Amino acid sequence: MRRRKRSLHWIDWLILAVLAGFFAVIWFRISGTLNYKWQWDRIPNYILRWDEEDGRWVANLLLQGLITTIRISIYASILALILGTILGIARCSTNLAIRMLARTYLEFLRNIPPVVVIFIFYFFLSEQIVAAFDIERWARGIARSENPEMWEFFFGDMRRFPSMISGVLVLALFESAFVGEIVRAGIQSIPRGQREAARAIGMGWGDEMRFVVLPQALRKVIPPMSNQFISLVKDSSIISLISVQELTYKTVELVSSTRMIFEAWLTTAALYFLLCFGLSLLFRRLEGERR
């Protein structure tokens, strides 16, 4: 603690004072100039509420949205990791056609605004998949069944399952482009001598990738992959535009019904921060143990 106190220079205290003054001015401007009435006491009720019928606390709008965001982020990250690994391997293929197709996909997604990509994938791909496999009818059948608890634990309200699947698909397809570049960089970071040695002992391309290249590459890409997963959590807010009821969508609902603009968005920002900061600490600890 002494070292930390000594490391703080007078300019650090000045910066902290300026920041505190900046936020104080914003606070008073909102309360005074805009004549805004703060209602922080109502926010906890929109995180958890007391259900009189069941006699227990249940998740309300903001917590429901946070849980949906966590679900979507987990499923989309798994799918993005699978697709991105395939794309990264394809980018390093000896076949020119495969390599060019993978590069076209990656460059297309990485150089177009995320909102445009989300709408393209939603209307031209995910909706078609949901309709082709009749996912909506299947999900409604489960929602009407006697024991939907297990499905609801993993996927939430099954009546909204099709929109959740659409969100997972579009988010995974978008993020897979960045994962693919990370995997490609990891593969190309392996010294060429190891690959030549693998070929010298008679390994084919598949065995070379499976036993020599990928195990080393995947260890190297864990730090950037962790950062990409945190970015995916933040990017999940974009899919609120296609009516996926995650945290941002629920916040918009809360603001439109209560007019608690600043309280709702500041609480949402805090929830995103806690989730992403917690993940960064977890990944940092895992990287430390791996070393």
Stockholm file with secondary structure:
# STOCKHOLM 1.0

chainA/1-291         MRRRKRSLHWIDWLILAVLAGFFAVIWFRISGTLNYKWQWDRIPNYILRWDEEDGRWVANLLLQGLITTIRISIYASILALILGTILGIARCSTNLAIRMLARTYLEFLRNIPPVVVIFIFYFFLSEQIVAAFDIERWARGIARSENPEMWEFFFGDMRRFPSMISGVLVLALFESAFVGEIVRAGIQSIPRGQREAARAIGMGWGDEMRFVVLPQALRKVIPPMSNQFISLVKDSSIISLISVQELTYKTVELVSSTRMIFEAWLTTAALYFLLCFGLSLLFRRLEGERR
#=GR chainA/1-291 SS CHHHHHHCCHHHHHHHHHHHHHHHHHHHIIIIISCCCCCGGGGGGGTEEEETTTTEEEECHHHHHHHHHHHHHHHHHHHHHHHHHHHHHHHTCSCHHHHHHHHHHHHHHHTSCHHHHHHHHIIIIIHHHHHHTTHHHHHHHHHTSSCCHHHHHHHSCGGGHHHHHHHHHHHHHHHHHHHHHHHHHHHHTSCHHHHHHHHHTTCCHHHIIIIIIHHHHHHHTHHHHHHHHHHHHHHGGGGGGGTCCSHHHHHHHHHHHHCCHHHHHHHHHHHHHHHHHHHHHHHHHHHHHHC
#=GC SS_cons         CHHHHHHCCHHHHHHHHHHHHHHHHHHHIIIIISCCCCCGGGGGGGTEEEETTTTEEEECHHHHHHHHHHHHHHHHHHHHHHHHHHHHHHHTCSCHHHHHHHHHHHHHHHTSCHHHHHHHHIIIIIHHHHHHTTHHHHHHHHHTSSCCHHHHHHHSCGGGHHHHHHHHHHHHHHHHHHHHHHHHHHHHTSCHHHHHHHHHTTCCHHHIIIIIIHHHHHHHTHHHHHHHHHHHHHHGGGGGGGTCCSHHHHHHHHHHHHCCHHHHHHHHHHHHHHHHHHHHHHHHHHHHHHC
//
